[in-house]
């Protein structure tokens, strides 16, 4: 059967983790064995995979999520949160037992500590991944994944994405050492400065050291490295050279999920045909907007907000 028009492959698929984020806010974190009174408590959708799916969905991209959720009281929180962002959940599997949990404690200076318990996330399987990617291959050109899924699956996820002709993007968080063959099936890696330092062994503090770390990733077989430098912007390293995409200064309230907003918007823009530099600029704006609001998934911006933010920045007078 011949098609009159080529298939629309502007979709994004995220393979990753999903959690219920249980967060307490207090003036300080308790010492070992101490009980203190806190100021606030929140319960919301989280997990790097789910956050990136919400970001991609809110960007307007056709977004699918591959992961596992439990059949417990947090099931509907997860399903509703993803659905509300327009994410296709045909490949979200419900498994017996509890949903993954992130227990987060935040103090008044916005410092936090997190215990992430995978639970249902550990049930993600090669069969589930294979079925999902085969079903989505004709409509999807970008695959996003992170390192909160079982480590043994990372090589499988990236290799399958590559086999289906997808652009494979790895957000290497939490940072971990990966087998050599994994790097060769990754088109774009997006570490922050801490992750780039831990993985490459090159201390990243500025654009010059970020470029050196980026070259390390390219030497492992990665197509391009996008290293985020917080207030210094992003260093984009490809075989053609390195450029710095400048940051958008904002008043930070909570940095949670800024990296996930960045990854989700980056993947969505690339699937929509943007160049890597233009996609990084859009992702930078999305990440900047995210830190101006409290919480993980609730702070992820809509595309209209990002476009308005960019338009306002472009029309602002340049200081001499």
C-alpha positions as CSV (number, residue, x, y, z in Angstrom):
1,X,0.0,0.0,0.0
2,X,1.5,3.4,-1.0
3,X,0.7,6.5,1.0
4,X,0.0,9.8,-0.8
5,X,1.8,11.7,1.9
6,X,4.8,10.7,4.1
7,X,3.9,9.8,7.6
8,X,3.8,12.7,10.2
9,X,6.6,11.7,12.6
10,X,6.4,14.9,14.8
11,X,5.7,12.8,17.9
12,X,7.8,12.4,21.0
13,X,8.0,9.3,23.2
14,X,9.4,9.4,26.7
15,X,10.5,6.2,28.3
16,X,11.0,6.7,32.0
17,X,10.0,7.0,35.6
18,X,6.9,8.2,37.3
19,X,6.5,8.9,41.0
20,X,4.1,10.5,43.5
21,X,6.1,13.4,45.0
22,X,5.6,13.7,48.7
23,X,7.2,17.0,49.7
24,X,7.6,18.8,53.1
25,X,8.7,22.4,53.5
26,X,10.4,23.6,56.7
27,X,12.7,26.3,57.8
28,X,15.6,23.8,58.1
29,X,16.1,20.1,57.6
30,X,16.0,18.0,60.8
31,X,19.1,16.6,62.3
32,X,19.4,12.8,62.6
33,X,16.8,11.5,65.1
34,X,15.1,14.9,65.4
35,X,11.5,15.8,64.8
36,X,10.6,19.4,63.7
37,X,7.5,21.1,62.7
38,X,7.1,22.0,59.1
39,X,5.4,24.8,57.2
40,X,3.8,23.1,54.2
41,X,3.1,19.7,52.5
42,X,2.4,18.9,48.9
43,X,1.5,15.7,47.0
44,X,1.8,15.8,43.2
45,X,2.9,13.9,40.1
46,X,6.7,13.6,39.6
47,X,9.5,11.5,38.3
48,X,11.9,12.6,35.6
49,X,10.1,10.7,32.9
50,X,6.7,11.9,33.8
51,X,7.9,15.5,34.2
52,X,9.5,15.4,30.8
53,X,6.3,14.0,29.3
54,X,4.2,16.7,30.9
55,X,6.6,19.4,29.6
56,X,6.5,17.9,26.0
57,X,2.8,17.7,26.2
58,X,2.4,21.2,27.4
59,X,4.7,22.4,24.6
60,X,2.0,21.2,22.1
61,X,3.9,18.1,20.8
62,X,2.1,14.8,20.3
63,X,3.6,13.0,23.3
64,X,3.5,9.4,24.4
65,X,4.8,8.0,27.7
66,X,6.1,4.5,28.4
67,X,6.4,3.5,32.1
68,X,4.7,1.7,35.0
69,X,2.4,2.9,37.7
70,X,1.0,1.0,40.7
71,X,-2.6,0.0,41.4
72,X,-2.6,1.9,44.7
73,X,-4.1,5.2,45.8
74,X,-1.6,7.2,43.8
75,X,-2.6,5.6,40.5
76,X,-5.2,8.2,39.6
77,X,-2.9,11.1,40.6
78,X,-0.4,9.9,38.0
79,X,-2.9,9.1,35.3
80,X,-4.8,12.4,35.7
81,X,-1.7,14.5,35.8
82,X,-0.3,13.0,32.6
83,X,-3.7,13.0,30.8
84,X,-4.3,16.7,31.7
85,X,-1.1,17.6,29.9
86,X,-2.4,15.8,26.8
87,X,0.0,12.8,27.1
88,X,-1.0,9.5,25.4
89,X,-1.0,6.8,28.0
90,X,-1.6,3.7,25.7
91,X,1.8,2.4,26.9
92,X,1.6,3.3,30.6
93,X,1.2,-0.1,32.3
94,X,-0.6,-0.5,35.6
95,X,1.2,-3.2,37.8
96,X,0.2,-4.7,41.1
97,X,1.6,-2.9,44.2
98,X,2.6,0.7,45.0
99,X,3.5,3.5,42.6
100,X,7.0,4.9,42.8
101,X,7.5,7.5,45.5
102,X,9.9,10.5,45.9
103,X,10.1,11.7,49.4
104,X,11.4,15.3,49.2
105,X,12.4,17.7,52.0
106,X,12.9,21.4,51.2
107,X,14.3,24.1,53.6
108,X,13.8,27.8,53.5
109,X,16.9,28.4,51.3
110,X,15.4,26.0,48.7
111,X,17.9,23.3,49.4
112,X,16.4,19.9,49.3
113,X,17.1,16.2,49.8
114,X,15.3,13.4,48.1
115,X,14.8,9.7,48.6
116,X,13.4,8.1,45.4
117,X,11.9,4.6,45.8
118,X,11.3,3.0,42.4
119,X,8.6,0.5,43.3
120,X,6.4,0.1,40.2
121,X,9.1,1.7,38.0
122,X,11.1,-1.5,38.5
123,X,8.5,-3.5,36.6
124,X,9.4,-1.7,33.3
125,X,10.4,-4.5,30.9
126,X,12.1,-5.0,27.5
127,X,8.8,-6.4,26.1
128,X,6.9,-3.3,27.1
129,X,9.5,-1.1,25.6
130,X,9.6,-3.1,22.3
131,X,5.9,-3.1,21.9
132,X,5.6,0.6,22.6
133,X,8.4,1.7,20.3
134,X,7.2,-0.5,17.4
135,X,3.7,0.9,17.7
136,X,4.9,4.5,17.8
137,X,7.8,4.3,15.2
138,X,5.7,5.5,12.3
139,X,4.5,8.7,14.1
140,X,7.4,9.5,16.4
141,X,10.9,10.9,15.6
142,X,12.3,11.7,19.0
143,X,12.9,9.4,22.0
144,X,13.7,10.9,25.4
145,X,14.9,8.8,28.4
146,X,16.7,9.3,31.7
147,X,18.6,7.2,34.3
148,X,15.8,6.7,36.8
149,X,14.7,3.5,34.9
150,X,16.5,0.2,35.8
151,X,20.1,0.6,34.5
152,X,20.1,-2.6,32.6
153,X,17.3,-1.2,30.4
154,X,19.1,1.9,29.3
155,X,21.1,0.2,26.6
156,X,17.9,-1.6,25.4
157,X,15.9,1.7,25.2
158,X,18.5,3.6,23.3
159,X,19.3,0.8,20.9
160,X,15.7,0.2,20.1
161,X,15.1,3.9,19.5
162,X,18.0,4.1,17.1
163,X,16.7,1.0,15.3
164,X,13.4,2.7,14.7
165,X,15.2,5.8,13.3
166,X,14.4,8.0,16.2
167,X,16.6,10.8,17.5
168,X,17.6,9.4,20.9
169,X,18.1,12.0,23.7
170,X,19.5,11.0,27.1
171,X,19.1,13.2,30.1
172,X,21.8,11.4,32.2
173,X,20.2,12.0,35.6
174,X,20.8,10.8,38.2
175,X,24.4,10.7,36.9
176,X,25.8,7.1,36.4
177,X,28.6,5.4,34.6
178,X,27.2,3.7,31.4
179,X,28.5,0.9,29.3
180,X,30.5,2.0,26.2
181,X,27.9,0.7,23.8
182,X,25.1,2.9,25.2
183,X,26.9,6.1,24.2
184,X,27.1,5.0,20.6
185,X,23.3,4.8,20.4
186,X,22.7,8.3,21.7
187,X,22.2,11.3,19.4
188,X,22.1,14.0,22.0
189,X,23.1,13.9,25.7
190,X,21.9,16.8,28.0
191,X,23.8,16.8,31.3
192,X,24.0,19.7,33.7
193,X,27.4,20.8,34.9
194,X,27.4,18.4,37.9
195,X,26.4,15.4,35.8
196,X,28.9,16.2,33.0
197,X,31.7,16.5,35.7
198,X,30.8,13.1,37.3
199,X,30.4,11.2,34.1
200,X,33.3,12.7,32.0
201,X,35.8,13.2,34.9
202,X,36.3,16.8,33.5
203,X,35.4,19.5,36.1
204,X,32.8,21.7,34.4
205,X,32.6,25.3,35.7
206,X,32.3,27.4,32.6
207,X,31.8,27.3,28.8
208,X,35.4,26.3,28.1
209,X,35.4,23.3,30.5
210,X,31.9,22.4,29.2
211,X,33.2,22.3,25.7
212,X,36.0,19.9,26.8
213,X,33.4,17.7,28.6
214,X,31.2,17.8,25.5
215,X,34.2,16.6,23.3
216,X,34.5,13.7,25.8
217,X,30.9,12.7,25.1
218,X,31.5,13.0,21.3
219,X,34.6,10.8,21.6
220,X,32.4,8.1,23.2
221,X,30.2,8.1,20.1
222,X,27.4,10.6,21.1
223,X,26.2,12.8,18.2
224,X,26.0,16.0,20.2
225,X,26.3,17.2,23.8
226,X,24.2,20.0,25.3
227,X,25.6,20.9,28.7
228,X,23.5,23.2,30.8
229,X,25.4,25.7,32.9
230,X,22.6,27.2,35.0
231,X,23.2,31.0,35.0
232,X,25.8,30.7,32.2
233,X,23.4,29.2,29.6
234,X,24.0,26.1,27.6
235,X,27.1,24.9,25.7
236,X,26.2,23.0,22.5
237,X,29.0,20.8,21.3
238,X,28.8,19.0,17.9
239,X,31.4,17.7,15.4
240,X,31.1,21.2,13.7
241,X,32.1,23.1,16.8
242,X,30.8,24.6,20.0
243,X,28.4,27.5,20.7
244,X,26.9,28.9,23.9
245,X,23.2,29.7,24.0
246,X,22.8,32.4,26.5
247,X,20.6,32.1,29.6
248,X,17.4,34.1,30.4
249,X,17.9,35.6,33.9
250,X,14.9,35.2,36.1
251,X,14.2,35.3,39.9
252,X,14.4,31.7,41.0
253,X,11.8,30.4,43.5
254,X,12.3,26.6,43.1
255,X,14.7,24.9,40.7
256,X,12.8,21.5,40.8
257,X,12.0,20.2,37.4
258,X,13.8,22.9,35.5
259,X,15.9,20.2,33.8
260,X,12.8,18.2,32.9
261,X,11.2,21.2,31.4
262,X,14.3,21.8,29.3
263,X,14.5,18.2,28.2
264,X,10.8,17.9,27.3
265,X,10.8,21.2,25.3
266,X,14.1,20.3,23.6
267,X,12.7,16.9,22.4
268,X,9.4,18.5,21.3
269,X,11.1,21.2,19.3
270,X,13.4,18.8,17.5
271,X,10.5,16.5,16.7
272,X,8.8,19.6,15.2
273,X,11.8,20.2,12.9
274,X,13.7,22.9,14.8
275,X,17.5,23.1,14.5
276,X,19.4,22.0,17.6
277,X,20.4,25.6,18.4
278,X,16.8,26.9,18.1
279,X,15.5,23.9,20.2
280,X,18.0,24.7,22.9
281,X,16.9,28.3,23.0
282,X,13.2,27.3,23.4
283,X,14.3,24.7,26.1
284,X,16.3,27.4,27.9
285,X,13.2,29.7,28.0
286,X,11.0,26.8,29.3
287,X,13.6,26.0,32.0
288,X,13.8,29.6,33.1
289,X,10.0,29.9,33.4
290,X,9.9,26.7,35.5
291,X,12.2,28.0,38.2
292,X,9.8,31.0,38.8
293,X,7.2,28.7,40.2
294,X,7.1,26.2,43.1
295,X,6.8,22.5,42.7
296,X,7.7,20.0,39.9
297,X,4.9,19.2,37.4
298,X,2.7,22.3,38.3
299,X,5.6,24.6,37.4
300,X,6.1,23.2,33.9
301,X,5.0,26.0,31.4
302,X,2.6,25.9,28.6
303,X,3.8,26.7,25.1
304,X,1.9,30.0,25.0
305,X,3.7,31.1,28.2
306,X,7.1,30.3,26.7
307,X,6.3,32.1,23.4
308,X,5.1,35.2,25.4
309,X,8.3,35.1,27.5
310,X,10.5,34.9,24.4
311,X,8.6,37.7,22.7
312,X,8.9,39.9,25.7
313,X,12.7,39.3,25.9
314,X,13.1,40.0,22.2
315,X,11.3,43.3,22.4
316,X,13.0,44.5,25.6
317,X,15.5,47.3,25.1
318,X,19.2,46.2,25.2
319,X,21.1,47.8,28.1
320,X,24.3,49.5,27.0
